[in-house]
Structures are given as structure tokens and as C-alpha cells.
């Protein structure tokens, strides 16, 4: 049984991901680290990851003055999940449809998957339009079934998605030897191909932050928000006093872009957003996966519902493996999964991921890896899992002037590039329909209460 994790601030001594290690020269990495926070701001955004950075950038694009926006970050810039993921922009083509449908119905489930497809094109166009050097690589991805259980699950998910009117024209199916050849996975039983991308998330978010700051925007790092209280004068435009480690800032509008940490400042979300620690491992490939044999696609290798590996091929030839990282779910502990501690990683998961990596290297049994090949680095990150599998977007009822863009269930890079712009539209007075987002993403107390009622029934 997964333990309950009490809300807390991000761990101050977190691991560095491969993205952090390769962007240490970012000039705003420790912006205003020792300076007291400004006394007031019109817009205060909590969190400097992709949701916070893009929300700020979109506000400026909509006409808000950069100097009216302040981003505060608990650690260095882009230190949360956006800087710790596996480098995918990987829309769910069909696999998650049954799970979304169970919570929100088939129509909303279809919209969730359509939204992720839109996000891929949005990021692709954004990177191209602004000539961003984020190692963006548009490529194929595969859902790979390695057990008969997943062969059946994939088939059922595809059938249900089609029945709901889902577009499958971009999905290709392979089985048997064709699946093995296309995926280069020796034990593949079948595989479904669809479009995706590989991307350096650190470089992408740092570009957005840099551009935001160049337009007058303000960023305070190493400055966690610890408390939000309503201003004594409820008629004042500065409605909220936000306490930080370096002073109090009064704000008219507060935007929570804190993902797994949202419940620290919004305790009503404590059981709705559950933190889950995820681990990614980077590998230097041997001959069979380098040079002309470099992997040119990404994958999800599926064994069981909670037993999978994500595989990402970077433009420099490195290969990343994420996911549960274990061949035996009984080996997983609550500390491996339910945790806010990203200051360490699991040797056991790294070892199991290494075995999975080696299974993709046909020469390994005959020729051991050379020094420098194989496991290069391992790190962890905290993802925010919502009780109904989709993010929380919109105004927070009962807290006028506070907004949220959080709870991305480990799929933020496949969701935020429509969610953050959608939130900014709402903040400018437009309707939910104008956002183009699935209705099930909308924050509401009724949605939270519905989860509480469901949870209460399950304990009876």
C-alpha cells in the first residue's frame, strides 16, 4: 500500500539531471538568490518550470508588462520536474484511453489524447519559430508490448478509442518479426508507431525564462513560498500576501505552477495530488547502438501496468531509460514511489534499467562494455499524480485571484504547451471554451469533492 506523503517544500539538495549538468552556465540559474523579494507585484507565479515560465511568457505576449510579473522558485531555475524528465514530448496516441474514459467518459478521454497531439505540434512550431537550440528532434515513437497481457490491452484500448471517434490515421501497427525489426527490441510481440519528439527540456525552459527576463520579467530563485494569506484590506488590488524565505510580497494575482508540491500552499489538494518519485538513467551506447546504428526513435516497453521502461534517444547518441525500472514489482518500496525526496536515487532501479538497456545491445553477451559505455548517470524527479489522472487548470474557487496549472501525472511535456496558454486566456477573461482544452482539466471544488466521495465509498 502506497504511503501518504505530507506536503512539503522541494528538497534543497536535489540530484542534478543530465539536463542540469549540461546547462550550468545559464546566467539566470541563481537569479537574485541573495536579494529580498520585491514588496509587491501584479502577477506572482510560483514555480519556474515549463508551466510557470510559459505562463509568464504568454502573459507578456498578451500585453502584460514584464515588470508586472514575478516568478519565484524554491531552488535554482528549472529545478523541478521540467528539468528532471526523460526528455520526451510523447503524446499518448491511444494507450491511456480506457483509464481516462473510466474517470471522465469516452468523449473527454478522446479530447485528452487529441490535446496531447496538439501539444507536440505546438512545441515543434514554437521551437522553429523562435529558432531555439533545445536539441528538438521530431521522430517516431513506439508502444511495445512484451507480454500477451499488453497485446490484449493495446488492442482493447485501440478499439475503444476508435469507437469514441478517435483519429488513428497517424498510428501504424506491427507484430511479430515486423515489430522486432522496426523497434529493434528482440522480444517485441507487437508495436504501435506514432509521432513524438526528443527535446532538451532544460534548454527549452531556460530560453523561455531568458526571453521573459529580457522583456522586463523578474525571477527570484532559491526563494520558496511558505504561506499565502489574504490581505487585511479585502478591497485592495493587492489581495494576497505571500511569505517567502526572503520576505513578503503582496500580489494581486497568484499562479500556482508547483505541480507535485501544490498542496503545500493549497492543503485542500493534499489527497488529490499525490507526489510520485520517478527515476531516469542515462546510458552511453556501445557499437550496436551508436554511429550509423544510433537509435532513431523513442519507445515505451510495456510488461505490466506498473512495469514499464521509457526509452529516449538523444541527438548526441545518448539513451535514456525511465519508468518503474524494475522487473519485479514486489521489489518496489513506498520510498521508491511515494516520496518528495529527489536528493537520491535507487541503485536497484538503476541496475534493473541497466539490464533492460543491455537487452537492446545484441553484442553484450559476447563482448563486455568498454570503460565509459553503459550507465552514465541516474537521477530522480517528483511528478504530481492527480486522483483523476488529468491536470488542474483554472481559477481556484473561494480564493479569488489565485490560479493553478499543476498535476500533470508525469506527462507535463505533452500537456503544458496548451494548458499554460489556456490558463492565460482564462486570466484575460475568456471562457473555458476559448482555451480549447478538455473540460475535465478545469479546476473546481466539485471535482475535488467528487474524488473525496469516491474515496469514501471505496473504504466502506
Protein Blocks (a to p, Z undefined) as FASTA:
>chain_A
ZZddddddddfkbccdfklmmmmmpmklmgoklgccdfbdfbdcedjbfklmmmmmmmmm
nopafklpccddfbdghkbmmlmcgoiacddfklmmmmmmmmnojklmmmmmmmmmmmmm
mmmmmmmmnopaehpacdddddddfbfklmmmmmmmmmmmmmnopafklpccdehjllmm
mnopaklfbdcddddddddfklmmmmmmmmmmmnopacdehiacfbdcddfblmbmblbc
cddfebccddfbdcdfekjmmmmmmmmlmmmpccdddddddddddfklgcjllccbdcdd
dfbfmlccdddddfkopacdedjhpabfklpcfklmnccbfkbccfklmmmmmmmmmmmm
mklmmoccdehiajfbdcdddddddfkopacedjdehiahiacdehjlopmmmmmmmmmm
mmmmmmnopafklnopafklpgcfklmmmmmmmmmmmmZZ
